[in-house]
Amino acid sequence: MITKAEDTKFTLSITESPSQFKNLEKMTIKQLITAINEEDAKVHVAVREALPQVEALVVRIVERMKQGGRVFYLGAGTSGRLGVLDASELPPTFGVPDNLVIGLIAGGDVALRKAVENAEDDPLRAWEELKSFNINQKDTVIGIAASGTTPYVISGVETARKNGLLTGCITCNPGSKIAQVAEFPIEAIVGPEFITGSTRLKAGTAQKMILNMITTTIMIKLGRVKGNKMVNMQLTNSKLIIRGTRMLMEELGLEFDDAQELLIRCGSVKKAIDAWRSENKS
């Protein structure tokens, strides 16, 4: 049951505000894609304005991760899927364990493909899930909620903070409940969506951009990148083996076959560079 007060809260939020475009079904395809593109152009401006907030959170995450801490994302729906996506891309890209950054979504893995009824409305579930990972005060919990009103996310972040963990959030409404309970809120105010309330659009894009910033910066500061190269990437397909081979050719001046043999023998670009330099000390 939704109360009148709760209905007013949702109606007044920016992410639930009416679209500035009318009668979408009467627009041509060209008009639709042009308008969507024009709306998307507002996203990078909103994210840029939030950069000081992003920096404040990332500085503190890096400090904790250098001491063995982890990062946990909490989200529901699109926000939850984006968190799981970001976390899942880090092991192959940077060669880190899959338990270093963990994405949790309301409703569990089934919610990645299908909506799970009422899952995001359970205020107790997130902390129970976090406790199953033996969460500790070196860890960070980041709530992802476009509206900033998701009970699953709010309660998880609030309880994590009460237990001494570093907490942050990514939201697209100013002054939201999630921003009030998180120690380091990030607010990217992208405005009303092209389709009213469809936060898979601008809000989702903003969240993805910010997640990219957070984890890419963390991985660089943890030494998982050399120069501008993914020297710790997992060699999971031919494309990545060729990419790694070319990195070694550029870095060590080797011929293709020698570089590829060294790469496959060592298992990563970084290990190959270290092994070659060790073996070729003058």
Stockholm file with secondary structure:
# STOCKHOLM 1.0

chainA/1-282         MITKAEDTKFTLSITESPSQFKNLEKMTIKQLITAINEEDAKVHVAVREALPQVEALVVRIVERMKQGGRVFYLGAGTSGRLGVLDASELPPTFGVPDNLVIGLIAGGDVALRKAVENAEDDPLRAWEELKSFNINQKDTVIGIAASGTTPYVISGVETARKNGLLTGCITCNPGSKIAQVAEFPIEAIVGPEFITGSTRLKAGTAQKMILNMITTTIMIKLGRVKGNKMVNMQLTNSKLIIRGTRMLMEELGLEFDDAQELLIRCGSVKKAIDAWRSENKS
#=GR chainA/1-282 SS CCCHHHHHHHHHSGGGSCCSCCCGGGSCHHHHHHHHHHHHHHHHHHHHHTHHHHHHHHHHHHHHHTTTCCEEEEECHHHHHHHHHHHHHHHHHHCCCTTSEEEEETTCGGGGTSCCTTGGGCSSHHHHHHHTTTCCTTCEEEEECSSSCCHHHHHHHHHHHHTTCEEEEEESSTTCHHHHHSSEEEECCCCSCSSTTCTTTHHHHHHHHHHHHHHHHHHHHTTCCBTTBCTTCCCCSHHHHHHHHHHHHHHHCCCHHHHHHHHHHHSSHHHHHHHHHHHTCC
#=GC SS_cons         CCCHHHHHHHHHSGGGSCCSCCCGGGSCHHHHHHHHHHHHHHHHHHHHHTHHHHHHHHHHHHHHHTTTCCEEEEECHHHHHHHHHHHHHHHHHHCCCTTSEEEEETTCGGGGTSCCTTGGGCSSHHHHHHHTTTCCTTCEEEEECSSSCCHHHHHHHHHHHHTTCEEEEEESSTTCHHHHHSSEEEECCCCSCSSTTCTTTHHHHHHHHHHHHHHHHHHHHTTCCBTTBCTTCCCCSHHHHHHHHHHHHHHHCCCHHHHHHHHHHHSSHHHHHHHHHHHTCC
//
